[in-house]
Amino acid sequence: MYYFAYGSNLSKTQMKERCPGAKALFTATLPNYKLVFVGWSRERRSALATIRPFRGERVSGGVYEITEADARVLDRFEGVPVGAARVNVIVFDDSHRPIEAFTYIRTGQEAEGKPSEEYLRLIREGYLDWGLI
């Protein structure tokens, strides 16, 4: 199964710790969404990355191939079903080919917040891992 990562799970180091068998495949874009930071995580001491529908925007990320067992591990890290939901999306690779994948979206009406510098560094690490910046 394909998992579209856009936040801290872009970090290949973090994904290797969480899902050792995950295979990083290719970069992709999710149209009509934008990256935002919401709520508050005591563990990370930060607002958390999520995506929200927003016409004309796009979210860049990476696609991993993972197993259902890996997805259940990620569900726990992401807070499914209490704080987040696993949702199916169509992302587009560099050739504009549509790919079916799933991703996570924070649930509830959490207000936008400020991410910590440490959390942002982890996300930037992931963007560098994937060649997105």
ABEGO torsion letter per residue (X at the ends): XBBBBABAAABAAAAAAABAABBBABBBBBBGBBBBBBEBBAAAGBBBBBBBBBBGBBBBBBBBBBBAAAAAAAAAAAGOAAABBBBBBBBBBAAGBBBBBBBBBBBEABBBBBBBAAAAAAAAAAAAAAGAX
